[in-house]
Amino acid sequence: MTPEDFMREAIRLAEEGMNAGLGGPFGCVIVNAGKIIATGQNRVTSSNDPTAHAEVTAIRAACQKLGTWELRECSLFTSCEPCPMCLAAIYWARIPALYYANTRSDAAAIGFDDEFIYRQISLPPEKRAMTVRSLLREEALTVFDAWRLKPDRIAY
């Protein structure tokens, strides 16, 4: 299969999920060694889970299938440029290649506008639209110290 074939499958999944009432028009495939190993569709409204974006559901499925939290040997094909949450998940999964079809401007034109989130991320916490306040940092640092000293920790 070619990269275009993988993208066509992501687009097909987006249309299928939308028509089935699963959520927004977004689909994703994860490829390893030239084969699709996991797929995802947006399931936000059908699962009442705001994190159930196509990319996140595909990453979860791929990690479960491969038994790992790292997808360093994989590529991700998604029907739309990832939102900030999905982009972060792609980085956390260590996926080295990302391909998308529609742009974030295309998504904004149909009501999926992430610009607000992009702008909020760059603001200092005290300037964000929500209340953001640090509490009990000294207490929480003891847990971080324990992690730092934990001999069997798995660094990620």
Backbone torsions as a table, in degrees:
resi	resn	phi	psi	omega
1	MET	NA	150.4	-179.9
2	THR	-98.5	166.3	174.3
3	PRO	-55.4	-37.3	177.9
4	GLU	-63.4	-37.4	176.7
5	ASP	-63.4	-42.8	178.7
6	PHE	-63.6	-41.4	178.9
7	MET	-66.6	-39.1	177.4
8	ARG	-60.7	-35.8	177.7
9	GLU	-67.6	-40.7	176.8
10	ALA	-61.6	-42.4	179.0
11	ILE	-65.5	-41.6	177.5
12	ARG	-60.7	-42.8	178.4
13	LEU	-63.4	-37.0	177.8
14	ALA	-61.4	-46.7	-179.3
15	GLU	-67.2	-42.4	179.8
16	GLU	-61.1	-47.5	-179.4
17	GLY	-64.3	-41.3	177.9
18	MET	-61.7	-48.1	-178.8
19	ASN	-66.3	-27.7	178.7
20	ALA	-83.4	-4.7	179.8
21	GLY	76.8	23.7	-179.3
22	LEU	-75.6	-33.9	-177.2
23	GLY	167.6	-155.5	-177.9
24	GLY	-67.4	170.7	-173.9
25	PRO	-82.0	67.8	-177.0
26	PHE	-135.5	133.3	178.3
27	GLY	-137.5	158.7	-174.0
28	CYS	-151.5	144.8	170.2
29	VAL	-130.2	147.4	174.5
30	ILE	-116.5	131.6	-173.3
31	VAL	-116.7	137.4	175.9
32	ASN	-137.3	129.2	178.8
33	ALA	52.6	41.1	175.6
34	GLY	77.8	8.8	-179.2
35	LYS	-129.4	145.9	174.4
36	ILE	-72.2	122.6	179.5
37	ILE	-107.5	-16.7	179.7
38	ALA	-158.5	151.6	177.1
39	THR	-130.9	161.8	176.8
40	GLY	-149.7	148.5	174.2
41	GLN	-131.5	151.8	176.6
42	ASN	-65.0	127.6	-178.9
43	ARG	-131.0	26.7	-175.9
44	VAL	-57.3	-54.5	-173.9
45	THR	-77.5	-31.8	-178.4
46	SER	-77.9	-22.2	-179.6
47	SER	-110.2	-0.2	-175.6
48	ASN	51.9	44.0	-178.2
49	ASP	-132.2	106.0	-178.2
50	PRO	-65.3	-11.9	177.7
51	THR	-95.1	0.3	-175.4
52	ALA	-84.0	52.1	174.3
53	HIS	-76.3	160.7	-176.5
54	ALA	-56.7	-44.0	-177.9
55	GLU	-65.3	-42.6	-179.1
56	VAL	-66.1	-43.0	179.9
57	THR	-65.5	-36.3	177.7
58	ALA	-68.8	-42.2	178.3
59	ILE	-61.3	-44.3	178.3
60	ARG	-59.4	-44.8	-179.3
61	ALA	-65.4	-42.6	-179.5
62	ALA	-64.3	-43.0	179.5
63	CYS	-63.5	-41.6	177.8
64	GLN	-63.4	-44.4	-178.5
65	LYS	-62.8	-42.6	-177.0
66	LEU	-87.8	-10.7	179.6
67	GLY	68.2	37.9	-178.5
68	THR	-150.1	160.7	175.6
69	TRP	-100.8	-0.3	178.6
70	GLU	-113.9	134.8	179.1
71	LEU	-120.3	49.2	-174.6
72	ARG	-64.4	-21.3	-177.7
73	GLU	-100.6	10.8	-172.5
74	CYS	-111.4	162.9	170.6
75	SER	-122.9	149.2	-179.5
76	LEU	-118.4	129.4	177.3
77	PHE	-117.7	123.3	-177.2
78	THR	-132.5	146.9	-174.5
79	SER	-71.3	-11.1	179.9
80	CYS	-148.7	147.7	175.4
81	GLU	-50.7	128.2	-174.7
82	PRO	-63.5	146.7	173.0
83	CYS	-71.6	171.8	180.0
84	PRO	-57.5	-40.1	180.0
85	MET	-63.2	-46.7	-178.0
86	CYS	-67.9	-39.3	177.7
87	LEU	-60.7	-42.3	177.0
88	ALA	-62.8	-42.0	178.7
89	ALA	-62.7	-38.4	178.2
90	ILE	-63.4	-44.1	176.3
91	TYR	-63.7	-44.3	-179.8
92	TRP	-61.6	-33.9	179.4
93	ALA	-79.1	-5.0	177.3
94	ARG	65.2	30.9	178.2
95	ILE	-74.3	122.3	-173.4
96	PRO	-84.6	-12.0	-177.2
97	ALA	-138.3	128.9	-178.7
98	LEU	-126.4	130.3	176.6
99	TYR	-126.9	137.3	178.8
100	TYR	-137.6	158.1	179.6
101	ALA	-99.5	-84.3	179.5
102	ASN	-64.4	151.6	178.7
103	THR	-93.6	169.5	177.2
104	ARG	-66.0	-26.2	174.2
105	SER	-68.7	-39.2	176.1
106	ASP	-61.5	-41.6	179.4
107	ALA	-65.3	-42.1	179.0
108	ALA	-60.5	-35.8	-178.3
109	ALA	-65.3	-20.2	177.8
110	ILE	-111.2	15.9	172.8
111	GLY	102.5	4.1	178.4
112	PHE	-108.6	78.1	-173.7
113	ASP	-102.0	113.5	-179.1
114	ASP	-96.3	0.0	-176.5
115	GLU	-57.1	-37.6	178.5
116	PHE	-57.2	-44.7	-178.9
117	ILE	-66.8	-45.7	177.6
118	TYR	-55.7	-43.2	179.5
119	ARG	-67.1	-40.2	-178.8
120	GLN	-64.9	-39.2	-178.3
121	ILE	-58.3	-38.4	-176.0
122	SER	-79.3	-9.9	-179.5
123	LEU	-82.4	150.7	171.0
124	PRO	-63.9	149.3	-175.5
125	PRO	-50.0	-40.0	-176.6
126	GLU	-70.4	-10.9	-179.9
127	LYS	-103.3	1.7	-177.8
128	ARG	-77.0	161.9	-176.3
129	ALA	-69.9	-17.7	177.0
130	MET	-108.2	161.4	174.4
131	THR	-71.3	124.4	178.1
132	VAL	-130.7	117.8	-175.2
133	ARG	-144.5	136.4	176.5
134	SER	-83.8	134.1	177.8
135	LEU	-133.2	141.2	171.9
136	LEU	55.3	39.0	-178.9
137	ARG	-58.0	-44.2	-177.5
138	GLU	-60.8	-40.6	177.5
139	GLU	-65.2	-42.2	-178.7
140	ALA	-68.7	-30.6	179.3
141	LEU	-63.0	-25.8	178.2
142	THR	-64.6	-34.7	177.0
143	VAL	-69.2	-40.7	177.3
144	PHE	-62.9	-40.1	177.4
145	ASP	-61.8	-41.5	178.1
146	ALA	-62.4	-40.2	177.9
147	TRP	-63.1	-45.8	-179.3
148	ARG	-57.8	-35.6	-177.9
149	LEU	-90.4	-8.2	-177.2
150	LYS	-67.4	114.7	-173.6
151	PRO	-69.5	-25.6	-176.5
152	ASP	-104.0	20.1	-179.4
153	ARG	-69.3	150.1	176.0
154	ILE	-105.8	110.5	-178.4
155	ALA	-72.5	135.7	173.5
156	TYR	-145.4	NA	NA
